[in-house]
């Protein structure tokens, strides 16, 4: 039997509450089955934006509402507007973590929620107008547009979970390559090993990547890797769907 091929562990930023840390607004400790399994295969960076900006545990609930062209974070009971604090923290934290391969956040949270956060029309509104993202999650999407971002609720869907896992592991491999690549042959080997996966996700992007490799000029490895990187990450943006996934099974 051939040995199992070693893999590069993805670096994942995780909402601390999903790591069974006591940071939830109501003091509840939660455990997520997917996260518990992921711990053996990924390196985790945990964060709770709300605790990090000085809020206690337990704490009064927060709400997100629209204001002009933006969104604000407000604590109704205390009257605290926490918008600037969460923005400053988000900028500082996201600017300090370096290269990461994905984010796994707490669903519906006013700070971390990916897509299920309640959005209110104004500061006094009692009825939601839509569901969207929390302010920390918004900052992530802006700074890391091609890095996978999900919450534990969406990951209960097989297709979403498969897409997320595919991306974090292939991005971890590519991160390792970028750090250690010393010759164009290493990039070619990586590309060759991922051609089928790239074709599944985007034949157009695959063609663009091959043009970058064939157009490589001696002494310009850094530029070639940079050009390749921009296209490579964007190739995995959209889930190819269940129909296409049957091609290579």
Backbone torsions as a table, in degrees:
resi	resn	phi	psi	omega
1	UNK	NA	130.9	-179.8
2	UNK	-72.8	147.3	-179.1
3	UNK	-66.1	152.3	178.1
4	UNK	-69.7	131.5	-179.9
5	UNK	-65.7	128.0	178.3
6	UNK	-65.1	152.3	-179.9
7	UNK	-129.7	157.0	176.7
8	UNK	-86.8	127.3	179.4
9	UNK	-71.2	128.4	174.0
10	UNK	-65.2	147.6	172.6
11	UNK	-98.2	116.7	-174.1
12	UNK	-120.0	129.8	171.4
13	UNK	-86.5	124.5	-171.5
14	UNK	-123.0	134.5	171.7
15	UNK	-59.0	126.6	-172.4
16	UNK	-58.8	-31.3	-179.2
17	UNK	-64.8	-28.3	178.6
18	UNK	-76.1	-8.7	177.3
19	UNK	-100.2	20.4	179.6
20	UNK	64.5	23.4	176.2
21	UNK	-86.4	146.1	-175.9
22	UNK	-84.1	79.5	-178.8
23	UNK	-130.7	-3.4	-178.6
24	UNK	-62.8	151.3	-177.1
25	UNK	-58.7	-30.0	-179.2
26	UNK	-99.9	7.0	178.9
27	UNK	80.2	0.9	-177.9
28	UNK	-70.7	141.9	173.6
29	UNK	-104.0	124.9	-177.4
30	UNK	-119.2	155.8	177.7
31	UNK	-131.5	135.3	-178.8
32	UNK	-115.0	128.0	-175.1
33	UNK	-62.1	-42.6	-179.2
34	UNK	-63.0	-43.6	179.8
35	UNK	-62.6	-41.7	179.9
36	UNK	-60.3	-38.6	177.7
37	UNK	-71.7	-37.1	-177.1
38	UNK	-65.9	-28.4	-176.7
39	UNK	-55.8	-31.9	-178.6
40	UNK	-77.1	-13.1	-172.7
41	UNK	-123.0	1.8	-177.3
42	UNK	-143.7	156.5	172.0
43	UNK	-97.4	126.0	-171.7
44	UNK	-107.3	138.6	170.5
45	UNK	-115.1	112.5	-176.0
46	UNK	-94.4	148.6	-179.1
47	UNK	-154.3	142.8	168.4
48	UNK	-128.3	102.2	-177.0
49	UNK	-58.1	-37.3	-175.9
50	UNK	-67.7	-41.9	175.7
51	UNK	-69.2	-36.6	-177.8
52	UNK	-66.0	-23.4	177.3
53	UNK	-94.7	10.5	171.6
54	UNK	102.9	4.3	178.4
55	UNK	-80.0	145.6	-176.3
56	UNK	-88.7	-178.4	176.5
57	UNK	-132.0	119.2	-3.5
58	UNK	-73.8	172.4	-179.1
59	UNK	-148.2	159.9	177.4
60	UNK	-69.1	143.2	-176.9
61	UNK	-60.7	154.7	177.9
62	UNK	-109.1	160.3	175.5
63	UNK	-137.8	149.6	176.9
64	UNK	-107.6	131.6	177.7
65	UNK	-137.6	159.1	179.9
66	UNK	-84.7	144.7	178.6
67	UNK	-149.5	107.5	-176.0
68	UNK	65.7	-123.9	-179.9
69	UNK	-98.8	8.2	-175.9
70	UNK	-131.6	-167.2	-179.0
71	UNK	-127.9	149.6	-179.8
72	UNK	-130.0	155.0	-179.6
73	UNK	-114.2	126.1	-169.9
74	UNK	-138.0	142.1	174.4
75	UNK	-106.8	103.6	-170.0
76	UNK	-58.4	-46.6	-172.8
77	UNK	-66.3	-38.5	-178.0
78	UNK	-93.3	-16.3	-177.8
79	UNK	78.8	13.4	-178.0
80	UNK	-82.3	128.9	170.9
81	UNK	-94.9	115.9	-173.3
82	UNK	-107.0	12.9	-174.7
83	UNK	-58.3	-52.0	-176.1
84	UNK	-67.8	-37.4	178.4
85	UNK	-61.4	-44.9	-178.2
86	UNK	-69.5	-34.3	178.2
87	UNK	-67.8	-42.8	179.2
88	UNK	-64.3	-45.0	178.2
89	UNK	-61.9	-46.2	-178.0
90	UNK	-58.0	-45.8	-179.7
91	UNK	-62.6	-43.8	-179.4
92	UNK	-66.6	-47.8	-177.5
93	UNK	-65.5	-48.9	-177.2
94	UNK	-68.0	-25.3	177.5
95	UNK	-80.3	-10.2	-174.6
96	UNK	-107.5	-10.9	-170.6
97	UNK	-85.2	-11.7	179.6
98	UNK	73.8	-153.4	-178.1
99	UNK	-77.0	126.5	175.7
100	UNK	-128.9	162.9	-175.1
101	UNK	-110.4	-6.5	179.0
102	UNK	176.4	166.2	177.6
103	UNK	-129.7	132.6	175.7
104	UNK	-123.4	110.8	-168.6
105	UNK	-115.5	166.0	179.8
106	UNK	-80.0	119.6	-179.3
107	UNK	-60.3	141.6	174.0
108	UNK	72.4	-1.7	-178.6
109	UNK	-67.3	141.6	177.4
110	UNK	-68.1	-15.9	175.0
111	UNK	-104.8	-49.2	-172.3
112	UNK	-97.6	-13.8	-174.0
113	UNK	-53.1	132.9	-178.2
114	UNK	-83.4	-46.9	-176.4
115	UNK	-143.9	-9.5	-173.8
116	UNK	-106.1	10.0	-177.4
117	UNK	-69.6	135.5	177.3
118	UNK	-70.6	130.2	177.6
119	UNK	-116.4	127.7	-178.6
120	UNK	-103.7	157.0	-175.4
121	UNK	-75.8	-27.5	178.5
122	UNK	-158.9	178.7	-172.2
123	UNK	-64.3	-27.7	-176.6
124	UNK	-103.5	-0.9	-175.3
125	UNK	-65.7	143.5	178.9
126	UNK	-106.1	-14.1	-178.4
127	UNK	-114.4	137.4	-178.4
128	UNK	-76.1	149.6	177.8
129	UNK	-102.8	-21.1	178.0
130	UNK	-171.0	175.9	172.7
131	UNK	-116.7	138.0	-177.6
132	UNK	-148.4	-138.4	-177.2
133	UNK	-112.1	153.5	170.6
134	UNK	-74.3	166.8	-172.9
135	UNK	-68.5	-34.9	176.5
136	UNK	-67.2	-42.8	178.4
137	UNK	-63.4	-37.7	176.6
138	UNK	-59.3	-43.0	-179.3
139	UNK	-64.9	-37.1	177.7
140	UNK	-62.5	-48.3	-177.9
141	UNK	-60.8	-34.9	-179.3
142	UNK	-72.8	-41.9	-176.4
143	UNK	-81.3	-32.8	-176.8
144	UNK	-123.7	69.1	-172.1
145	UNK	-63.8	-23.0	-176.8
146	UNK	-111.2	0.7	179.1
147	UNK	-87.2	136.7	-177.9
148	UNK	-59.2	131.6	174.5
149	UNK	-130.1	124.0	178.9
150	UNK	-143.3	167.3	171.1
151	UNK	-120.0	165.5	-173.0
152	UNK	-67.4	-22.0	180.0
153	UNK	-76.1	-44.9	178.1
154	UNK	-65.4	-31.1	-177.9
155	UNK	-71.5	-5.2	174.1
156	UNK	-73.3	-16.6	176.6
157	UNK	-84.4	129.3	-174.7
158	UNK	-56.2	-46.7	-176.1
159	UNK	-64.8	-40.7	179.4
160	UNK	-66.3	-43.9	-179.6
161	UNK	-63.7	-42.8	179.7
162	UNK	-62.9	-43.8	178.9
163	UNK	-61.6	-44.4	-179.5
164	UNK	-62.9	-48.4	-178.8
165	UNK	-63.9	-42.0	178.2
166	UNK	-57.2	-47.3	-175.9
167	UNK	-67.7	-45.2	-175.8
168	UNK	-65.9	-35.1	-179.0
169	UNK	-76.8	-39.6	179.1
170	UNK	-71.6	-32.7	176.9
171	UNK	-69.5	-34.5	176.1
172	UNK	-63.8	-42.5	176.7
173	UNK	-60.7	-43.5	-177.6
174	UNK	-68.9	-37.8	176.0
175	UNK	-58.7	-43.8	179.1
176	UNK	-63.9	-41.0	178.7
177	UNK	-62.0	-47.8	-177.9
178	UNK	-58.7	-38.0	-178.6
179	UNK	-70.3	-31.1	-171.0
180	UNK	-115.4	0.7	-175.8
181	UNK	-70.8	126.3	-179.3
182	UNK	-121.5	-6.4	-179.0
183	UNK	-152.7	157.3	179.5
184	UNK	-64.5	-26.8	179.7
185	UNK	-63.6	-32.6	177.5
186	UNK	-67.2	-40.5	177.4
187	UNK	-66.5	-39.8	178.7
188	UNK	-63.1	-42.5	178.4
189	UNK	-61.5	-42.4	178.6
190	UNK	-63.0	-46.9	-178.6
191	UNK	-60.9	-44.6	-179.7
192	UNK	-61.4	-39.3	-179.3
193	UNK	-70.6	-15.0	-176.9
194	UNK	-119.0	12.4	-176.5
195	UNK	-62.4	-42.2	-179.3
196	UNK	-65.2	-40.8	178.6
197	UNK	-65.4	-42.5	178.7
198	UNK	-63.7	-39.5	178.4
199	UNK	-63.7	-35.9	177.9
200	UNK	-63.9	-40.6	-177.0
201	UNK	-81.7	-45.2	-178.6
202	UNK	-163.3	106.3	176.7
203	UNK	-63.0	-35.7	179.6
204	UNK	-61.7	-46.7	179.9
205	UNK	-66.7	-37.1	176.8
206	UNK	-58.9	-44.4	178.7
207	UNK	-62.4	-39.4	179.3
208	UNK	-65.8	-39.9	179.5
209	UNK	-65.3	-39.0	-180.0
210	UNK	-67.8	-33.1	176.0
211	UNK	-66.4	-37.1	178.2
212	UNK	-64.3	-42.8	-179.7
213	UNK	-67.1	-46.8	-178.8
214	UNK	-67.6	-23.8	179.6
215	UNK	-90.0	5.4	-179.2
216	UNK	-59.9	136.7	177.8
217	UNK	-113.1	138.7	-178.5
218	UNK	-53.5	134.1	179.8
219	UNK	85.0	0.5	-177.7
220	UNK	-117.6	35.5	-176.7
221	UNK	-61.6	-42.8	-179.0
222	UNK	-59.5	-42.1	179.8
223	UNK	-67.7	-40.6	179.1
224	UNK	-62.0	-43.5	179.3
225	UNK	-65.4	-40.0	179.0
226	UNK	-63.3	-45.6	179.2
227	UNK	-64.4	-41.9	179.2
228	UNK	-63.0	-42.5	-177.2
229	UNK	-59.1	-45.4	-177.8
230	UNK	-58.4	-42.8	-179.2
231	UNK	-76.4	-39.0	-176.4
232	UNK	-58.8	-49.7	-179.0
233	UNK	-63.0	-41.8	-177.7
234	UNK	-68.3	-23.6	-179.4
235	UNK	-63.2	-26.1	-175.7
236	UNK	-101.3	13.5	-176.1
237	UNK	-64.4	-44.9	-174.9
238	UNK	-101.1	138.3	175.5
239	UNK	-68.3	124.0	-177.2
240	UNK	-67.2	-16.2	176.3
241	UNK	91.0	165.1	-174.6
242	UNK	-66.8	-34.8	-176.7
243	UNK	-64.1	-50.0	-179.0
244	UNK	-65.5	-32.5	-175.6
245	UNK	-64.7	-14.9	178.6
246	UNK	-77.6	-16.4	-174.7
247	UNK	-60.7	-41.7	-173.2
248	UNK	-109.9	20.4	177.7
249	UNK	-97.1	NA	NA
